């Protein structure tokens, strides 16, 4: 008798629910092979819903990116199918199983692999050991298998104080108020921003409005629909995606945090104000800046930075941005120690605001290592 040892699983994917199920195997199975060939591929009815491959690949590449103990492979029926998943999110799956009887398809894939340095996730410190070597690693505890991007309740969120460099009215927008089922305390709010590289601490409406309006300690006026908001687990979401029953991350100025449940999301057209803040955050690598000018890709981490001369030498200055409703009740936290906040209606160039910096790009809210991404 021959003893067979399973080294992974094959999963058919034909719906968003299937993609979510496969995503849950990240960190659990050493090898997952995804088959997006629909069981209904011969049906002409609802043809546009059949054989989705690119979006499932992108979503799963993002999900598996933080799980070095799992490899993600895709079945491909042609070279073009294989190339599509190998380039998903500019990172790609770990491998493909080419399902064809045409040797030309195999030759085309072999050329592509040799000419394009397939294995970007290996250079991303993702894949070092072979599948067989990783099989023995699956006995690690479930605690060890938790993603490194999950926020630890004992770990505080770090802030840096950036200087406001621009305050400008920018017209109307669909503003989102996030109303939670429990109250915020002074110094607490939500982390929001225009760019994934840095989020601002938008204060709740628990601060006195001097009798003009009642305080609403359950509410954060968080900005337009397109803004990012930090969620539990270290993920980001768009404000447009929030709904009753979702959880958001309540963050205090000292970096402590907790989760709150969304009770209601209120969207109305309001005048918006753009706030930009710049942070001098390290020595400047002039070679890197010159490389960014040539490629115009904003750098590997998407930062919009400049090299500036200071009394301490040539330093790296990075700009962060947030859009908010132009109203006296909308405030950004400016001091980590006291939780003091400044109304955006009274904000001036030179004021200080707290920024939480994050590295990497984002796909469906999950941090990814994608080269050449840009936000501005």
LUMVEX-301903 format. One record per residue (C-alpha): x, y, z; residue number from 1; residue in one letter; chain. Coordinates in steps of 0.02 Angstrom, whole numbers, plus 50000, padded with zeros to 5 digits. Example, Ala and Ser with C-alpha at 12.3 -4.5 7.8 and 13.67 -1.06 7.14 Angstrom:
2
px,py,pz,resi,resn,chain
50615,49775,50390,1,A,A .
50684,49947,50357,2,S,A .
This chain:
376
px,py,pz,resi,resn,chain
50000,50000,50000,1,X,A .
50056,50176,49962,2,X,A .
50039,50305,50100,3,X,A .
49978,50475,50038,4,X,A .
50008,50632,50138,5,X,A .
49897,50780,50098,6,X,A .
49993,50942,50075,7,X,A .
49846,51058,50041,8,X,A .
49669,51077,49979,9,X,A .
49584,51122,49815,10,X,A .
49437,51241,49825,11,X,A .
49307,51282,49694,12,X,A .
49259,51467,49690,13,X,A .
49104,51528,49600,14,X,A .
49033,51660,49718,15,X,A .
49088,51796,49840,16,X,A .
49043,51678,49983,17,X,A .
49165,51550,49914,18,X,A .
49303,51681,49911,19,X,A .
49269,51722,50093,20,X,A .
49277,51537,50139,21,X,A .
49444,51517,50051,22,X,A .
49511,51674,50136,23,X,A .
49477,51593,50304,24,X,A .
49599,51454,50259,25,X,A .
49745,51577,50257,26,X,A .
49862,51526,50397,27,X,A .
49771,51360,50418,28,X,A .
49814,51258,50263,29,X,A .
49993,51254,50197,30,X,A .
49934,51250,50016,31,X,A .
49769,51310,49943,32,X,A .
49733,51285,49757,33,X,A .
49587,51388,49692,34,X,A .
49479,51335,49545,35,X,A .
49373,51478,49474,36,X,A .
49300,51375,49332,37,X,A .
49113,51389,49362,38,X,A .
49010,51232,49374,39,X,A .
48887,51325,49263,40,X,A .
49015,51374,49131,41,X,A .
48910,51304,48990,42,X,A .
48757,51406,49034,43,X,A .
48726,51564,48933,44,X,A .
48603,51637,49057,45,X,A .
48684,51760,49179,46,X,A .
48847,51743,49083,47,X,A .
48918,51901,49159,48,X,A .
48914,51819,49331,49,X,A .
49013,51666,49275,50,X,A .
49198,51631,49292,51,X,A .
49251,51781,49393,52,X,A .
49439,51762,49413,53,X,A .
49529,51929,49431,54,X,A .
49434,52003,49579,55,X,A .
49436,51838,49676,56,X,A .
49624,51826,49644,57,X,A .
49654,52004,49704,58,X,A .
49549,51979,49860,59,X,A .
49637,51816,49903,60,X,A .
49811,51885,49869,61,X,A .
49772,52021,49995,62,X,A .
49705,51895,50121,63,X,A .
49854,51778,50105,64,X,A .
49985,51917,50103,65,X,A .
50001,51920,50292,66,X,A .
50006,51730,50309,67,X,A .
50180,51666,50262,68,X,A .
50132,51491,50320,69,X,A .
50008,51470,50176,70,X,A .
50036,51462,49988,71,X,A .
49902,51518,49866,72,X,A .
49892,51434,49694,73,X,A .
49762,51455,49556,74,X,A .
49707,51338,49418,75,X,A .
49728,51418,49246,76,X,A .
49658,51358,49080,77,X,A .
49776,51461,48973,78,X,A .
49932,51567,48980,79,X,A .
49828,51726,48985,80,X,A .
49728,51659,49133,81,X,A .
49890,51616,49221,82,X,A .
49966,51785,49188,83,X,A .
49812,51873,49255,84,X,A .
49825,51791,49426,85,X,A .
50015,51799,49431,86,X,A .
50002,51988,49414,87,X,A .
49855,52014,49532,88,X,A .
49886,52170,49637,89,X,A .
50060,52178,49559,90,X,A .
50107,52044,49685,91,X,A .
50025,51889,49618,92,X,A .
49980,51718,49680,93,X,A .
50118,51598,49732,94,X,A .
50092,51481,49586,95,X,A .
49976,51414,49453,96,X,A .
49919,51242,49397,97,X,A .
49908,51254,49208,98,X,A .
49763,51148,49147,99,X,A .
49787,51129,48959,100,X,A .
49829,51004,48823,101,X,A .
49909,51137,48714,102,X,A .
50100,51136,48731,103,X,A .
50108,51313,48663,104,X,A .
50016,51376,48818,105,X,A .
50144,51291,48929,106,X,A .
50288,51363,48828,107,X,A .
50215,51538,48837,108,X,A .
50198,51523,49025,109,X,A .
50376,51458,49041,110,X,A .
50442,51607,48943,111,X,A .
50343,51727,49049,112,X,A .
50408,51650,49210,113,X,A .
50589,51659,49154,114,X,A .
50577,51834,49081,115,X,A .
50477,51918,49218,116,X,A .
50561,51853,49376,117,X,A .
50405,51765,49437,118,X,A .
50404,51755,49626,119,X,A .
50375,51932,49686,120,X,A .
50303,51863,49847,121,X,A .
50466,51770,49877,122,X,A .
50561,51935,49872,123,X,A .
50428,52001,49989,124,X,A .
50491,51876,50118,125,X,A .
50333,51776,50087,126,X,A .
50395,51610,50022,127,X,A .
50559,51535,50073,128,X,A .
50526,51353,50116,129,X,A .
50449,51227,49997,130,X,A .
50270,51167,50017,131,X,A .
50331,51003,50091,132,X,A .
50437,51093,50221,133,X,A .
50290,51200,50274,134,X,A .
50175,51051,50302,135,X,A .
50260,51018,50467,136,X,A .
50231,51197,50521,137,X,A .
50041,51181,50524,138,X,A .
50046,51108,50699,139,X,A .
50078,51280,50773,140,X,A .
49946,51346,50891,141,X,A .
49800,51451,50831,142,X,A .
49872,51600,50925,143,X,A .
50031,51587,50823,144,X,A .
49927,51582,50664,145,X,A .
49844,51748,50695,146,X,A .
49896,51879,50568,147,X,A .
50031,52002,50616,148,X,A .
49915,52142,50564,149,X,A .
49790,52107,50703,150,X,A .
49794,52244,50833,151,X,A .
49849,52183,51004,152,X,A .
49743,52256,51145,153,X,A .
49903,52282,51245,154,X,A .
49987,52378,51104,155,X,A .
49949,52562,51087,156,X,A .
49927,52651,50923,157,X,A .
50072,52768,50892,158,X,A .
50050,52950,50844,159,X,A .
50163,53085,50775,160,X,A .
50124,53271,50782,161,X,A .
50118,53348,50609,162,X,A .
50112,53533,50564,163,X,A .
49962,53596,50467,164,X,A .
50022,53666,50301,165,X,A .
49857,53694,50209,166,X,A .
49676,53729,50255,167,X,A .
49561,53757,50107,168,X,A .
49373,53753,50073,169,X,A .
49344,53631,49929,170,X,A .
49156,53632,49897,171,X,A .
49014,53513,49935,172,X,A .
49029,53328,49972,173,X,A .
48932,53183,50045,174,X,A .
48981,53192,50228,175,X,A .
48969,53039,50341,176,X,A .
48925,53047,50525,177,X,A .
48962,52884,50616,178,X,A .
48841,52863,50762,179,X,A .
48893,52726,50884,180,X,A .
48793,52630,51015,181,X,A .
48904,52693,51157,182,X,A .
48978,52862,51201,183,X,A .
49153,52925,51164,184,X,A .
49255,53008,51301,185,X,A .
49353,53170,51281,186,X,A .
49510,53139,51179,187,X,A .
49431,52993,51085,188,X,A .
49374,52976,50905,189,X,A .
49401,52884,50742,190,X,A .
49557,52877,50634,191,X,A .
49512,52942,50460,192,X,A .
49603,53012,50310,193,X,A .
49619,53028,50124,194,X,A .
49774,52918,50112,195,X,A .
49811,52747,50185,196,X,A .
49986,52806,50230,197,X,A .
49923,52916,50372,198,X,A .
49760,52942,50467,199,X,A .
49703,53088,50575,200,X,A .
49612,53071,50742,201,X,A .
49441,53149,50714,202,X,A .
49367,53193,50883,203,X,A .
49191,53145,50934,204,X,A .
49055,53275,50961,205,X,A .
49067,53258,51151,206,X,A .
49146,53431,51166,207,X,A .
49035,53577,51218,208,X,A .
48966,53685,51077,209,X,A .
48928,53830,51194,210,X,A .
48741,53807,51177,211,X,A .
48731,53818,50988,212,X,A .
48693,53631,50972,213,X,A .
48681,53489,51095,214,X,A .
48830,53377,51116,215,X,A .
48818,53207,51033,216,X,A .
48948,53100,51123,217,X,A .
48903,52948,51018,218,X,A .
48949,53034,50853,219,X,A .
49104,53065,50749,220,X,A .
49084,53179,50598,221,X,A .
49210,53080,50497,222,X,A .
49220,53158,50324,223,X,A .
49168,53112,50147,224,X,A .
49116,52942,50082,225,X,A .
49286,52909,50003,226,X,A .
49388,52929,50164,227,X,A .
49475,52785,50247,228,X,A .
49430,52735,50426,229,X,A .
49532,52617,50535,230,X,A .
49437,52460,50586,231,X,A .
49470,52319,50711,232,X,A .
49603,52197,50655,233,X,A .
49713,52331,50579,234,X,A .
49607,52342,50421,235,X,A .
49543,52500,50341,236,X,A .
49373,52527,50264,237,X,A .
49288,52665,50167,238,X,A .
49162,52770,50260,239,X,A .
49041,52728,50120,240,X,A .
49045,52545,50174,241,X,A .
48995,52569,50356,242,X,A .
48821,52517,50411,243,X,A .
48726,52480,50571,244,X,A .
48800,52332,50663,245,X,A .
48978,52356,50599,246,X,A .
49122,52383,50719,247,X,A .
49242,52530,50714,248,X,A .
49400,52567,50812,249,X,A .
49381,52699,50948,250,X,A .
49553,52774,50976,251,X,A .
49610,52888,51117,252,X,A .
49744,53020,51104,253,X,A .
49862,52917,51213,254,X,A .
49853,52773,51087,255,X,A .
49737,52660,51186,256,X,A .
49589,52591,51091,257,X,A .
49429,52490,51099,258,X,A .
49293,52437,50980,259,X,A .
49122,52518,50960,260,X,A .
48968,52460,50868,261,X,A .
48893,52571,50733,262,X,A .
48711,52609,50767,263,X,A .
48680,52722,50618,264,X,A .
48771,52805,50474,265,X,A .
48707,52976,50426,266,X,A .
48753,53046,50254,267,X,A .
48714,53224,50201,268,X,A .
48785,53352,50079,269,X,A .
48893,53478,50170,270,X,A .
49034,53600,50132,271,X,A .
49203,53516,50148,272,X,A .
49373,53579,50204,273,X,A .
49540,53504,50154,274,X,A .
49673,53493,50289,275,X,A .
49851,53446,50244,276,X,A .
49986,53418,50373,277,X,A .
50171,53385,50349,278,X,A .
50284,53283,50461,279,X,A .
50474,53285,50461,280,X,A .
50502,53102,50495,281,X,A .
50683,53057,50463,282,X,A .
50838,53087,50361,283,X,A .
50811,53106,50175,284,X,A .
50885,52985,50050,285,X,A .
50919,53098,49902,286,X,A .
50942,52949,49787,287,X,A .
50767,52887,49831,288,X,A .
50692,53057,49796,289,X,A .
50777,53066,49628,290,X,A .
50712,52891,49590,291,X,A .
50535,52949,49630,292,X,A .
50553,53096,49511,293,X,A .
50602,52976,49373,294,X,A .
50466,52848,49404,295,X,A .
50331,52964,49473,296,X,A .
50265,52820,49576,297,X,A .
50273,52901,49747,298,X,A .
50397,52776,49817,299,X,A .
50374,52597,49872,300,X,A .
50260,52644,50015,301,X,A .
50160,52776,49923,302,X,A .
50224,52921,50027,303,X,A .
50216,53095,49950,304,X,A .
50378,53161,50023,305,X,A .
50504,53297,49990,306,X,A .
50681,53326,50049,307,X,A .
50693,53489,50146,308,X,A .
50840,53581,50223,309,X,A .
50826,53605,50411,310,X,A .
50941,53652,50553,311,X,A .
50969,53464,50577,312,X,A .
51018,53438,50395,313,X,A .
50920,53374,50245,314,X,A .
50764,53288,50311,315,X,A .
50619,53191,50239,316,X,A .
50452,53282,50248,317,X,A .
50292,53184,50213,318,X,A .
50121,53262,50182,319,X,A .
49957,53187,50244,320,X,A .
49780,53240,50199,321,X,A .
49603,53231,50266,322,X,A .
49437,53303,50208,323,X,A .
49306,53349,50338,324,X,A .
49146,53448,50351,325,X,A .
49179,53634,50376,326,X,A .
49092,53656,50544,327,X,A .
49141,53714,50717,328,X,A .
49090,53547,50792,329,X,A .
49214,53451,50684,330,X,A .
49381,53438,50771,331,X,A .
49550,53355,50751,332,X,A .
49649,53299,50903,333,X,A .
49808,53400,50920,334,X,A .
49891,53343,51082,335,X,A .
49925,53163,51134,336,X,A .
49949,53200,51318,337,X,A .
49794,53307,51349,338,X,A .
49678,53252,51209,339,X,A .
49653,53434,51160,340,X,A .
49569,53458,50992,341,X,A .
49555,53601,50867,342,X,A .
49401,53643,50764,343,X,A .
49433,53633,50577,344,X,A .
49339,53798,50558,345,X,A .
49468,53883,50669,346,X,A .
49620,53785,50609,347,X,A .
49767,53883,50540,348,X,A .
49930,53843,50454,349,X,A .
50058,53801,50587,350,X,A .
49937,53713,50704,351,X,A .
49983,53537,50760,352,X,A .
49877,53380,50733,353,X,A .
49903,53197,50775,354,X,A .
49936,53076,50631,355,X,A .
49946,52887,50638,356,X,A .
50066,52830,50502,357,X,A .
50045,52664,50411,358,X,A .
50152,52577,50281,359,X,A .
50101,52484,50124,360,X,A .
49956,52493,50004,361,X,A .
49780,52431,50039,362,X,A .
49665,52312,49949,363,X,A .
49491,52280,50020,364,X,A .
49559,52359,50180,365,X,A .
49704,52238,50200,366,X,A .
49884,52298,50198,367,X,A .
49980,52233,50049,368,X,A .
50157,52250,49983,369,X,A .
50127,52318,49808,370,X,A .
50259,52411,49711,371,X,A .
50221,52573,49624,372,X,A .
50056,52616,49709,373,X,A .
50012,52798,49732,374,X,A .
49887,52906,49824,375,X,A .
49886,53095,49809,376,X,A .
